[in-house]
Amino acid sequence: MQIIVNQNPRDIRSETLGEALTELGFTSTAIATAINGRFIPRDARADVILAEGDRLEVLAPMQGG
């Protein structure tokens, strides 16, 4: 299915958010996720079922200043 990841279209095979993050290479525990503008806590990612066209935002902390 195709979803939008950080404003870029991506084809994935995963059905859940947790699986999709792994498939897309987001393996750090220090990330925040949102689906269609709704924050998804880390412990809920395995239960969130993705649908065609969902918008996934993945944010990671940055160092510097």
Secondary structure, 3 states (H helix, E strand, C coil): CEEEECCEEEECCCCEHHHHHHHCCCCCCCCEEEECCEEECHHHHHHCECCCCCEEEEECCCCCC
